[in-house]
Amino acid sequence: MAERSGSDLLAQQMREEGVEDLFYIMGGPIIEVAGFAADYGIRTIDCRHEQGAAMAAHGYARVKRSPGVCLAASGPATTNLLTGVANAYLDGVPLVALGGAAATRAFDTDAFQEYDQLSMAKPVTRWAARVHHADRMPEYFNIAMRRAQGPKPGPTYLDLPGDALYKRAEEEQVWFPPGRRLPVRPAPDAGAVARAIEILRDAERPLVLSGSGVFWSDAAAELRAFIDQARIPFFTTPQGRGVVPEDHELAFLGARGQAFREADAILTVGTRFNFIVSFGHPPRFAPDVKVIQIDTDPAEIGRNRPVDLGIVADAKLALGALTSAAAEAGVRGSESWIARLSESHQAKEQQSREVAESDASPIHPLRVANEIRDYVDRDAIVSIDGMETLNFGRQWIPSYTEGARLNSGPNGCMGVGIPFAMGAKAAAPGRQVVAFVGDGSFLMNVQEFDTMVRHDLPIVAVISNNGGWTGGSNDTPGRPLGFAQRYHDVVAALGGHGELVTRPDEIRPAIERAFASGKPACVNVHVDEHARATTVPFGGYSTMMARS
């Protein structure tokens, strides 16, 4: 009877679950897992920092619509994963993190790198466990994959002690659970669908607000069908953009604030009432607005604000039912409401366009965003990172394709832009990937350009370099960074392509050359250090210092 190690059994189950790519850094006791994974045909992308590996897995999942997988050695290697894991937790992204650990037989002896990694992982995962026996590696990985894709997606963690990985088990006694099983999605109650249609039919100013749940449910086509049928204006949360192209006739991004304030009924699908939408509270929304909330997680229904109708259902199934019911009931949005939002949107768009197309010097960050907007393909993936950069990108770079917009999300985590882009390129090698990042966030994970050079993952990073951590005044403590750093030369030194841009007319040619290089590339654009975004801030505190 054949004996196989826990590492081998784990790698085989990864293949059975459909894992195609693994982000990791070599080390003990997990080195054999990576080796066996490669033997089973899984591409192993060895990164330069475990944080980058976890964040790359996050970006990968948001493009691939399947869990990203990252692997780290024991001790500090595994703790380095935690920021990326925590980010996925707050962002609701399915990810499986695997961490090596000291041998169980050495617990409580002050062994090498022996501390309770499992307890650290539990607060920032949907599920976390330790595998004690080699023959149960496949079973636990299967659970981790299923839990990551549960009603509320998120990261899971497996703690892998060295003795469990190295121990050998009789192959005939190992259970390999069937992989690639998607969770069963709940269908909506027919009575609830009928009540939702009544609310929308009676509304004078209805809206649809969707979030990431539409993407994870693969419900983009159903959302568009409902919007087209009912002719109701729609908005998305930042992480859910692109599920309906943002040049759709009922997309009015520039009128978002007005629409939220004046709507008398809102259908929310697959999104939370968190700080990103001001918890659904006045004055962002009307005090008497009627709210219909659709979510697969019952705990999200009515969280942070009461709702008039809660529907625990999968977005795809719910939207399909609503479209049929809306057609039967003759639900059609108000043309006067649509016209008002369109007028406000166009006025705001024109105001921003004047800045975005300006040849003024110093360069305004919106001009950089505009050059990206005008150059990239319609299905390009854009990863945005930084403070002001995040706001300018949100304001001016549209999304036309689902899974094509990545940003720091509810955790506001800086440093994600480059590794997110790396993961996105691994997930979609045939698509353009752009990282639009600030100078502060760029340097946080710049080492992953080496990873991208070695693994032929040619993304283009465009730095909106305002010489500081934020826009605004240099009297804010710690704000100034200056313009002396040659970030583009760092990328070139790692084997990529780099250019410095200081004039508006140089931006587009530099971006064109960066893509044409076929290498991971950096276009370092010096912009106005005092420019600040005028969009509604998401955070609850200020980074600027007021002196009396």
BATORLO-758287 format. One record per residue (C-alpha): residue number from 1; residue in three letters; x, y, z. Coordinates in nm, 2 decimals. Last residue first. Layout:
N
- NUM,ALA,X,Y,Z
...
! end
This chain:
548
- 548,SER,-0.61,7.78,1.49
- 547,ARG,-0.43,7.49,1.33
- 546,ALA,-0.63,7.22,1.14
- 545,MET,-0.43,6.91,1.05
- 544,MET,-0.54,6.71,0.75
- 543,THR,-0.58,6.33,0.75
- 542,SER,-0.94,6.36,0.85
- 541,TYR,-1.17,6.11,1.01
- 540,GLY,-1.47,5.89,0.92
- 539,GLY,-1.35,5.76,0.59
- 538,PHE,-1.56,5.75,0.27
- 537,PRO,-1.51,6.10,0.15
- 536,VAL,-1.77,6.25,-0.09
- 535,THR,-1.58,6.36,-0.41
- 534,THR,-1.40,6.69,-0.43
- 533,ALA,-1.05,6.54,-0.46
- 532,ARG,-0.75,6.74,-0.35
- 531,ALA,-0.47,6.90,-0.55
- 530,HIS,-0.19,7.05,-0.34
- 529,GLU,0.10,6.84,-0.47
- 528,ASP,0.01,6.90,-0.83
- 527,VAL,0.14,6.60,-1.03
- 526,HIS,0.47,6.44,-1.11
- 525,VAL,0.39,6.13,-1.32
- 524,ASN,0.60,5.81,-1.27
- 523,VAL,0.51,5.57,-1.55
- 522,CYS,0.60,5.22,-1.42
- 521,ALA,0.62,4.90,-1.62
- 520,PRO,0.60,4.52,-1.59
- 519,LYS,0.73,4.43,-1.94
- 518,GLY,0.57,4.40,-2.28
- 517,SER,0.74,4.73,-2.37
- 516,ALA,0.44,4.83,-2.58
- 515,PHE,0.23,4.88,-2.27
- 514,ALA,0.49,5.12,-2.12
- 513,ARG,0.55,5.29,-2.45
- 512,GLU,0.18,5.37,-2.48
- 511,ILE,0.17,5.50,-2.12
- 510,ALA,0.47,5.72,-2.19
- 509,PRO,0.31,5.86,-2.51
- 508,ARG,-0.01,5.94,-2.31
- 507,ILE,0.16,6.12,-2.02
- 506,GLU,0.41,6.34,-2.21
- 505,ASP,0.16,6.61,-2.32
- 504,PRO,0.08,6.69,-1.95
- 503,ARG,0.45,6.76,-1.86
- 502,THR,0.66,6.60,-1.58
- 501,VAL,0.67,6.24,-1.68
- 500,LEU,0.94,5.99,-1.56
- 499,GLU,0.97,5.65,-1.73
- 498,GLY,1.02,5.29,-1.63
- 497,HIS,1.03,4.95,-1.79
- 496,GLY,1.09,4.63,-1.59
- 495,GLY,1.40,4.43,-1.50
- 494,LEU,1.43,4.51,-1.13
- 493,ALA,1.65,4.81,-1.21
- 492,ALA,1.38,4.94,-1.44
- 491,VAL,1.12,4.93,-1.16
- 490,VAL,1.35,5.12,-0.92
- 489,ASP,1.42,5.37,-1.20
- 488,HIS,1.05,5.45,-1.23
- 487,TYR,1.04,5.53,-0.86
- 486,ARG,1.31,5.80,-0.89
- 485,GLN,1.27,5.96,-0.55
- 484,ALA,1.35,6.33,-0.55
- 483,PHE,0.98,6.45,-0.56
- 482,GLY,0.93,6.52,-0.20
- 481,LEU,0.78,6.30,0.07
- 480,PRO,0.58,6.56,0.26
- 479,ARG,0.28,6.46,0.48
- 478,GLY,0.46,6.36,0.80
- 477,PRO,0.29,6.63,1.01
- 476,THR,0.05,6.85,0.80
- 475,ASP,0.23,7.17,0.72
- 474,ASN,0.28,7.06,0.36
- 473,SER,-0.07,7.16,0.27
- 472,GLY,-0.30,6.96,0.04
- 471,GLY,-0.28,6.62,-0.12
- 470,THR,-0.20,6.32,0.09
- 469,TRP,0.10,6.09,0.16
- 468,GLY,0.34,6.32,-0.02
- 467,GLY,0.53,6.42,-0.34
- 466,ASN,0.21,6.44,-0.55
- 465,ASN,0.31,6.14,-0.76
- 464,SER,0.01,6.00,-0.95
- 463,ILE,0.19,5.68,-1.03
- 462,VAL,0.09,5.48,-1.34
- 461,ALA,0.17,5.11,-1.29
- 460,VAL,0.15,4.90,-1.61
- 459,ILE,0.11,4.53,-1.57
- 458,PRO,0.33,4.27,-1.74
- 457,LEU,0.31,3.94,-1.56
- 456,ASP,0.60,3.74,-1.70
- 455,HIS,0.67,3.53,-1.39
- 454,ARG,1.02,3.67,-1.32
- 453,VAL,0.93,4.03,-1.41
- 452,MET,0.61,4.01,-1.21
- 451,THR,0.79,3.88,-0.90
- 450,ASP,1.05,4.15,-0.93
- 449,PHE,0.78,4.41,-0.96
- 448,GLU,0.66,4.26,-0.63
- 447,GLN,0.93,4.46,-0.46
- 446,VAL,0.72,4.78,-0.50
- 445,ASN,0.49,4.66,-0.22
- 444,MET,0.48,4.97,0.00
- 443,LEU,0.65,5.19,-0.25
- 442,PHE,0.34,5.25,-0.46
- 441,SER,0.12,5.34,-0.17
- 440,GLY,0.31,5.66,-0.10
- 439,ASP,0.36,5.76,-0.46
- 438,GLY,-0.01,5.72,-0.53
- 437,VAL,-0.15,5.45,-0.75
- 436,PHE,-0.32,5.38,-1.08
- 435,ALA,-0.24,5.01,-1.14
- 434,VAL,-0.33,4.91,-1.49
- 433,VAL,-0.40,4.57,-1.62
- 432,GLN,-0.47,4.50,-1.99
- 431,ARG,-0.63,4.17,-2.06
- 430,GLY,-0.50,3.84,-2.20
- 429,PRO,-0.33,3.73,-1.88
- 428,ALA,-0.66,3.74,-1.68
- 427,ALA,-0.61,3.57,-1.35
- 426,ALA,-0.23,3.61,-1.33
- 425,LYS,-0.28,3.98,-1.45
- 424,ALA,-0.54,4.03,-1.17
- 423,GLY,-0.30,3.89,-0.91
- 422,MET,-0.03,4.13,-1.01
- 421,ALA,-0.27,4.42,-1.02
- 420,PHE,-0.38,4.34,-0.67
- 419,PRO,-0.01,4.32,-0.57
- 418,ILE,0.06,4.67,-0.71
- 417,GLY,-0.25,4.85,-0.58
- 416,VAL,-0.28,4.69,-0.24
- 415,GLY,-0.03,4.92,-0.06
- 414,MET,-0.29,5.12,0.13
- 413,CYS,-0.57,4.94,0.30
- 412,GLY,-0.89,5.14,0.33
- 411,ASN,-1.04,4.84,0.50
- 410,PRO,-1.38,4.89,0.33
- 409,GLY,-1.22,4.85,-0.02
- 408,SER,-0.86,4.92,-0.12
- 407,ASN,-0.94,4.91,-0.49
- 406,LEU,-1.00,4.68,-0.78
- 405,ARG,-1.22,4.75,-1.08
- 404,ALA,-1.24,4.50,-1.37
- 403,GLY,-1.44,4.22,-1.21
- 402,GLU,-1.75,4.32,-1.42
- 401,THR,-1.68,4.51,-1.73
- 400,TYR,-1.75,4.87,-1.83
- 399,SER,-1.58,5.06,-1.55
- 398,PRO,-1.53,5.43,-1.55
- 397,ILE,-1.22,5.63,-1.46
- 396,TRP,-1.31,5.98,-1.35
- 395,GLN,-1.44,6.01,-0.99
- 394,ARG,-1.33,5.68,-0.85
- 393,GLY,-0.98,5.74,-1.00
- 392,PHE,-0.97,6.08,-0.84
- 391,ASN,-1.07,5.94,-0.50
- 390,LEU,-0.83,5.65,-0.50
- 389,THR,-0.55,5.88,-0.62
- 388,GLU,-0.62,6.12,-0.33
- 387,MET,-0.57,5.84,-0.08
- 386,GLY,-0.37,5.56,-0.24
- 385,ASP,-0.46,5.26,-0.46
- 384,ILE,-0.65,5.19,-0.78
- 383,SER,-0.64,4.87,-0.97
- 382,VAL,-0.78,4.90,-1.32
- 381,ILE,-0.86,4.59,-1.53
- 380,ALA,-0.91,4.67,-1.90
- 379,ASP,-1.23,4.54,-2.06
- 378,ARG,-1.29,4.86,-2.26
- 377,ASP,-0.93,4.89,-2.36
- 376,VAL,-0.71,5.15,-2.21
- 375,TYR,-0.62,5.48,-2.36
- 374,ASP,-0.89,5.74,-2.29
- 373,ARG,-0.95,5.64,-1.93
- 372,ILE,-0.57,5.62,-1.85
- 371,GLU,-0.52,5.97,-2.00
- 370,ASN,-0.82,6.10,-1.81
- 369,ALA,-0.68,5.96,-1.48
- 368,VAL,-0.36,6.15,-1.54
- 367,ARG,-0.55,6.47,-1.62
- 366,LEU,-0.75,6.41,-1.30
- 365,PRO,-0.43,6.42,-1.11
- 364,HIS,-0.37,6.78,-1.21
- 363,ILE,-0.04,6.84,-1.38
- 362,PRO,0.16,7.13,-1.25
- 361,SER,0.11,7.28,-1.51
- 360,ALA,-0.21,7.33,-1.69
- 359,ASP,-0.30,7.13,-2.01
- 358,SER,-0.65,7.08,-1.88
- 357,GLU,-0.85,6.78,-2.01
- 356,ALA,-0.93,6.64,-1.66
- 355,VAL,-1.00,6.98,-1.52
- 354,GLU,-1.25,7.08,-1.78
- 353,ARG,-1.39,6.73,-1.77
- 352,SER,-1.47,6.75,-1.40
- 351,GLN,-1.71,7.04,-1.46
- 350,GLN,-1.86,6.88,-1.77
- 349,GLU,-1.93,6.55,-1.58
- 348,LYS,-2.09,6.74,-1.30
- 347,ALA,-2.33,6.92,-1.54
- 346,GLN,-2.39,6.59,-1.73
- 345,HIS,-2.48,6.41,-1.41
- 344,SER,-2.72,6.68,-1.29
- 343,GLU,-2.90,6.68,-1.62
- 342,SER,-2.92,6.30,-1.63
- 341,LEU,-3.05,6.28,-1.28
- 340,ARG,-3.33,6.52,-1.36
- 339,ALA,-3.41,6.34,-1.69
- 338,ILE,-3.44,6.00,-1.51
- 337,TRP,-3.67,6.14,-1.26
- 336,SER,-3.89,6.30,-1.54
- 335,GLU,-3.89,5.97,-1.72
- 334,SER,-4.03,5.79,-1.41
- 333,GLY,-3.93,5.43,-1.39
- 332,ARG,-4.14,5.16,-1.56
- 331,VAL,-4.31,4.87,-1.38
- 330,GLY,-4.57,4.70,-1.61
- 329,ALA,-4.68,4.44,-1.36
- 328,GLU,-4.59,4.14,-1.59
- 327,ALA,-4.26,4.30,-1.69
- 326,ALA,-4.17,4.38,-1.33
- 325,ALA,-4.26,4.02,-1.22
- 324,SER,-4.03,3.87,-1.49
- 323,THR,-3.75,4.11,-1.40
- 322,LEU,-3.80,4.05,-1.03
- 321,ALA,-3.77,3.68,-1.06
- 320,GLY,-3.44,3.70,-1.26
- 319,LEU,-3.31,3.96,-1.01
- 318,ALA,-3.38,3.72,-0.72
- 317,LEU,-3.22,3.42,-0.88
- 316,LYS,-2.90,3.60,-0.97
- 315,ALA,-2.88,3.79,-0.65
- 314,ASP,-2.92,3.48,-0.43
- 313,ALA,-3.19,3.52,-0.17
- 312,VAL,-3.28,3.64,0.17
- 311,ILE,-3.53,3.91,0.09
- 310,GLY,-3.59,4.19,0.33
- 309,LEU,-3.86,4.45,0.29
- 308,ASP,-3.92,4.78,0.45
- 307,VAL,-3.57,4.80,0.59
- 306,PRO,-3.44,4.92,0.92
- 305,ARG,-3.09,5.06,0.94
- 304,ASN,-2.75,4.94,1.06
- 303,ARG,-2.83,4.57,0.97
- 302,GLY,-3.18,4.53,0.84
- 301,ILE,-3.09,4.22,0.63
- 300,GLU,-2.71,4.16,0.67
- 299,ALA,-2.76,3.88,0.93
- 298,PRO,-2.98,3.69,0.68
- 297,ASP,-2.67,3.65,0.44
- 296,THR,-2.77,3.58,0.08
- 295,ASP,-2.88,3.94,0.04
- 294,ILE,-3.16,4.14,-0.11
- 293,GLN,-3.27,4.46,0.06
- 292,ILE,-3.58,4.66,-0.03
- 291,VAL,-3.57,5.01,0.13
- 290,LYS,-3.84,5.27,0.14
- 289,VAL,-3.70,5.62,0.18
- 288,ASP,-3.86,5.82,0.47
- 287,PRO,-3.55,5.97,0.62
- 286,ALA,-3.41,6.06,0.27
- 285,PHE,-3.06,5.92,0.22
- 284,ARG,-2.72,6.08,0.28
- 283,PRO,-2.88,6.31,0.54
- 282,PRO,-2.99,6.06,0.67
- 281,HIS,-2.88,5.70,0.72
- 280,GLY,-2.81,5.41,0.48
- 279,PHE,-2.50,5.32,0.68
- 278,SER,-2.32,5.62,0.52
- 277,VAL,-2.31,5.44,0.19
- 276,ILE,-1.94,5.35,0.22
- 275,PHE,-1.98,5.34,0.60
- 274,ASN,-2.18,5.01,0.59
- 273,PHE,-2.53,4.93,0.46
- 272,ARG,-2.41,4.61,0.29
- 271,THR,-2.44,4.51,-0.07
- 270,GLY,-2.58,4.22,-0.26
- 269,VAL,-2.88,4.39,-0.41
- 268,THR,-3.03,4.71,-0.28
- 267,LEU,-3.36,4.83,-0.42
- 266,ILE,-3.42,5.18,-0.32
- 265,ALA,-3.74,5.37,-0.29
- 264,ASP,-3.81,5.75,-0.23
- 263,ALA,-3.49,5.86,-0.39
- 262,GLU,-3.40,6.23,-0.32
- 261,ARG,-3.09,6.21,-0.11
- 260,PHE,-2.94,5.91,-0.28
- 259,ALA,-3.00,6.05,-0.63
- 258,GLN,-2.86,6.39,-0.54
- 257,GLY,-2.53,6.23,-0.41
- 256,ARG,-2.49,6.00,-0.71
- 255,ALA,-2.56,6.26,-0.98
- 254,GLY,-2.22,6.24,-1.14
- 253,LEU,-2.24,5.86,-1.17
- 252,PHE,-2.56,5.87,-1.37
- 251,ALA,-2.60,5.53,-1.52
- 250,LEU,-2.94,5.48,-1.68
- 249,GLU,-2.83,5.52,-2.04
- 248,HIS,-2.54,5.27,-1.99
- 247,ASP,-2.20,5.43,-2.01
- 246,GLU,-2.11,5.27,-1.68
- 245,PRO,-2.14,4.92,-1.82
- 244,VAL,-2.34,4.70,-1.58
- 243,VAL,-2.15,4.47,-1.35
- 242,GLY,-1.87,4.73,-1.40
- 241,ARG,-1.85,4.86,-1.04
- 240,GLY,-1.91,4.63,-0.74
- 239,GLN,-1.61,4.73,-0.53
- 238,PRO,-1.70,5.10,-0.55
- 237,THR,-2.07,5.04,-0.46
- 236,THR,-2.30,5.04,-0.75
- 235,PHE,-2.56,5.29,-0.88
- 234,PHE,-2.87,5.23,-1.09
- 233,PRO,-3.15,5.43,-1.25
- 232,ILE,-3.47,5.24,-1.30
- 231,ARG,-3.60,5.16,-1.64
- 230,ALA,-3.80,4.85,-1.52
- 229,GLN,-3.70,4.62,-1.81
- 228,ASP,-3.36,4.77,-1.88
- 227,ILE,-3.27,4.77,-1.51
- 226,PHE,-3.39,4.41,-1.46
- 225,ALA,-3.20,4.28,-1.77
- 224,ARG,-2.89,4.46,-1.65
- 223,LEU,-2.91,4.30,-1.31
- 222,GLU,-2.97,3.96,-1.47
- 221,ALA,-2.67,3.99,-1.70
- 220,ALA,-2.45,4.09,-1.41
- 219,ALA,-2.57,3.81,-1.19
- 218,ASP,-2.25,3.59,-1.15
- 217,SER,-2.34,3.55,-0.78
- 216,TRP,-2.00,3.67,-0.68
- 215,PHE,-2.04,3.98,-0.90
- 214,VAL,-2.39,4.07,-0.79
- 213,GLY,-2.28,4.02,-0.43
- 212,SER,-2.01,4.28,-0.49
- 211,GLY,-2.27,4.56,-0.46
- 210,SER,-2.58,4.69,-0.61
- 209,LEU,-2.80,5.00,-0.56
- 208,VAL,-3.11,5.03,-0.77
- 207,LEU,-3.31,5.35,-0.75
- 206,PRO,-3.67,5.46,-0.74
- 205,ARG,-3.80,5.82,-0.77
- 204,GLU,-4.18,5.82,-0.81
- 203,ALA,-4.23,5.49,-0.62
- 202,ASP,-4.56,5.30,-0.65
- 201,ARG,-4.43,5.05,-0.90
- 200,LEU,-4.11,5.00,-0.69
- 199,ILE,-4.30,4.92,-0.37
- 198,GLU,-4.55,4.69,-0.55
- 197,ILE,-4.27,4.51,-0.72
- 196,ALA,-4.10,4.44,-0.39
- 195,ARG,-4.42,4.31,-0.25
- 194,ALA,-4.46,4.06,-0.54
- 193,VAL,-4.10,3.94,-0.50
- 192,ALA,-4.16,3.89,-0.12
- 191,GLY,-4.47,3.68,-0.20
- 190,ALA,-4.27,3.47,-0.44
- 189,ASP,-4.00,3.40,-0.18
- 188,PRO,-3.66,3.44,-0.33
- 187,ALA,-3.43,3.14,-0.42
- 186,PRO,-3.14,3.04,-0.20
- 185,ARG,-2.81,2.96,-0.36
- 184,VAL,-2.65,2.61,-0.31
- 183,PRO,-2.28,2.66,-0.27
- 182,LEU,-2.05,2.57,-0.56
- 181,ARG,-1.88,2.23,-0.56
- 180,ARG,-1.54,2.24,-0.72
- 179,GLY,-1.41,1.94,-0.53
- 178,PRO,-1.54,1.60,-0.44
- 177,PRO,-1.39,1.51,-0.11
- 176,PHE,-1.06,1.31,-0.12
- 175,TRP,-1.08,1.06,0.17
- 174,VAL,-0.75,0.90,0.26
- 173,GLN,-0.73,0.54,0.39
- 172,GLU,-0.62,0.39,0.05
- 171,GLU,-0.34,0.64,0.04
- 170,GLU,-0.18,0.52,0.36
- 169,ALA,-0.05,0.82,0.54
- 168,ARG,0.29,0.98,0.57
- 167,LYS,0.38,1.25,0.82
- 166,TYR,0.56,1.55,0.67
- 165,LEU,0.27,1.80,0.66
- 164,ALA,0.12,1.69,0.99
- 163,ASP,0.46,1.70,1.16
- 162,GLY,0.52,2.06,1.02
- 161,PRO,0.20,2.20,1.16
- 160,LEU,-0.04,2.34,0.90
- 159,ASP,-0.28,2.61,1.02
- 158,LEU,-0.56,2.65,0.77
- 157,TYR,-0.72,2.99,0.71
- 156,THR,-1.04,3.11,0.55
- 155,PRO,-1.11,3.43,0.37
- 154,GLY,-1.45,3.58,0.28
- 153,PRO,-1.78,3.52,0.12
- 152,LYS,-2.10,3.58,0.31
- 151,PRO,-2.34,3.30,0.21
- 150,GLY,-2.04,3.07,0.18
- 149,GLN,-1.76,3.08,-0.08
- 148,ALA,-1.47,3.08,0.17
- 147,ARG,-1.65,2.81,0.37
- 146,ARG,-1.65,2.58,0.07
- 145,MET,-1.28,2.63,0.00
- 144,ALA,-1.18,2.59,0.37
- 143,ILE,-1.39,2.28,0.40
- 142,ASN,-1.23,2.12,0.09
- 141,PHE,-0.89,2.21,0.24
- 140,TYR,-0.98,2.04,0.56
- 139,GLU,-1.09,1.72,0.39
- 138,PRO,-0.78,1.70,0.17
- 137,MET,-0.54,1.74,0.47
- 136,ARG,-0.72,1.48,0.68
- 135,ASP,-0.47,1.20,0.61
- 134,ALA,-0.18,1.41,0.74
- 133,HIS,-0.33,1.46,1.08
- 132,HIS,-0.35,1.77,1.31
- 131,VAL,-0.49,2.02,1.06
- 130,ARG,-0.56,2.35,1.24
- 129,ALA,-0.87,2.55,1.18
- 128,ALA,-1.00,2.89,1.06
- 127,TRP,-1.34,3.00,0.94
- 126,ARG,-1.49,3.33,0.81
- 125,THR,-1.15,3.49,0.87
- 124,VAL,-1.01,3.80,1.04
- 123,PRO,-1.08,3.72,1.41
- 122,LYS,-0.97,3.36,1.37
- 121,ALA,-0.62,3.42,1.22
- 120,MET,-0.44,3.53,1.53
- 119,SER,-0.58,3.24,1.73
- 118,LEU,-0.46,3.00,1.46
- 117,GLN,-0.11,3.15,1.47
- 116,ASP,-0.06,3.05,1.83
- 115,TYR,0.31,3.07,1.88
- 114,GLU,0.61,2.85,1.80
- 113,GLN,0.86,3.00,1.56
- 112,PHE,1.13,2.75,1.68
- 111,ALA,1.01,2.56,1.98
- 110,ASP,0.92,2.74,2.31
- 109,THR,0.81,2.40,2.45
- 108,ASP,0.43,2.47,2.46
- 107,PHE,0.37,2.29,2.13
- 106,ALA,0.66,2.07,2.01
- 105,ARG,0.45,1.76,1.93
- 104,THR,0.22,1.99,1.73
- 103,ALA,0.51,2.07,1.49
- 102,ALA,0.56,2.45,1.44
- 101,ALA,0.34,2.61,1.18
- 100,GLY,0.30,2.65,0.81
- 99,GLY,0.03,2.89,0.70
- 98,LEU,-0.23,2.83,0.43
- 97,ALA,-0.46,3.12,0.33
- 96,VAL,-0.78,3.05,0.13
- 95,LEU,-0.95,3.35,-0.02
- 94,PRO,-1.31,3.44,-0.09
- 93,VAL,-1.35,3.82,-0.09
- 92,GLY,-1.59,3.99,0.16
- 91,ASP,-1.40,4.32,0.16
- 90,LEU,-1.37,4.32,0.54
- 89,TYR,-1.23,3.97,0.54
- 88,ALA,-1.02,4.02,0.22
- 87,ASN,-0.84,4.31,0.40
- 86,ALA,-0.79,4.10,0.71
- 85,VAL,-0.62,3.83,0.49
- 84,GLY,-0.39,4.08,0.33
- 83,THR,-0.29,4.22,0.67
- 82,LEU,-0.26,3.87,0.81
- 81,LEU,-0.02,3.72,0.55
- 80,ASN,0.29,3.87,0.72
- 79,THR,0.18,3.67,1.03
- 78,THR,0.23,3.36,0.83
- 77,ALA,0.59,3.45,0.73
- 76,PRO,0.66,3.57,1.08
- 75,GLY,0.60,3.23,1.22
- 74,SER,0.57,2.94,0.97
- 73,ALA,0.60,2.94,0.60
- 72,ALA,0.34,3.10,0.38
- 71,LEU,0.08,2.99,0.12
- 70,CYS,-0.18,3.19,-0.07
- 69,VAL,-0.49,3.08,-0.26
- 68,GLY,-0.74,3.29,-0.44
- 67,PRO,-1.10,3.18,-0.43
- 66,SER,-1.30,3.20,-0.75
- 65,ARG,-1.46,3.49,-0.94
- 64,LYS,-1.14,3.51,-1.15
- 63,VAL,-1.11,3.89,-1.13
- 62,ARG,-1.19,3.95,-0.77
- 61,ALA,-1.02,3.62,-0.67
- 60,TYR,-0.69,3.72,-0.84
- 59,GLY,-0.69,4.06,-0.66
- 58,HIS,-0.73,3.88,-0.33
- 57,ALA,-0.46,3.62,-0.41
- 56,ALA,-0.23,3.91,-0.50
- 55,MET,-0.30,4.06,-0.17
- 54,ALA,-0.21,3.74,0.02
- 53,ALA,0.11,3.70,-0.19
- 52,GLY,0.20,4.07,-0.15
- 51,GLN,0.17,4.04,0.23
- 50,GLU,0.39,3.73,0.21
- 49,HIS,0.67,3.94,0.06
- 48,ARG,0.88,3.88,-0.25
- 47,CYS,0.64,3.65,-0.44
- 46,ASP,0.68,3.29,-0.56
- 45,ILE,0.41,3.23,-0.82
- 44,THR,0.33,2.85,-0.83
- 43,ARG,0.13,2.75,-1.14
- 42,ILE,-0.07,2.44,-1.05
- 41,GLY,0.01,2.15,-1.28
- 40,TYR,0.01,1.87,-1.02
- 39,ASP,0.39,1.87,-0.99
- 38,ALA,0.37,2.24,-0.92
- 37,ALA,0.14,2.17,-0.63
- 36,PHE,0.38,1.90,-0.51
- 35,GLY,0.67,2.15,-0.49
- 34,ALA,0.46,2.42,-0.33
- 33,VAL,0.34,2.17,-0.06
- 32,GLU,0.70,2.05,-0.02
- 31,ILE,0.81,2.39,0.09
- 30,ILE,0.55,2.42,0.36
- 29,PRO,0.76,2.35,0.67
- 28,GLY,0.96,2.55,0.61
- 27,GLY,1.02,2.81,0.35
- 26,MET,0.93,2.93,0.00
- 25,ILE,0.71,3.23,-0.06
- 24,TYR,0.36,3.19,-0.19
- 23,PHE,0.09,3.27,-0.44
- 22,LEU,-0.08,2.96,-0.59
- 21,ASP,-0.24,2.94,-0.93
- 20,GLU,-0.48,2.70,-1.10
- 19,VAL,-0.69,2.57,-0.80
- 18,GLY,-0.97,2.36,-0.94
- 17,GLU,-1.07,2.20,-0.62
- 16,GLU,-0.92,1.87,-0.73
- 15,ARG,-0.59,2.04,-0.79
- 14,MET,-0.59,2.17,-0.43
- 13,GLN,-0.69,1.83,-0.32
- 12,GLN,-0.37,1.69,-0.48
- 11,ALA,-0.16,1.95,-0.31
- 10,LEU,-0.30,1.86,0.03
- 9,LEU,-0.23,1.49,-0.02
- 8,ASP,0.13,1.56,-0.13
- 7,SER,0.20,1.79,0.17
- 6,GLY,0.04,1.53,0.41
- 5,SER,0.29,1.28,0.28
- 4,ARG,0.20,0.97,0.08
- 3,GLU,0.22,0.60,0.16
- 2,ALA,0.13,0.34,-0.10
- 1,MET,0.00,0.00,0.00
! end
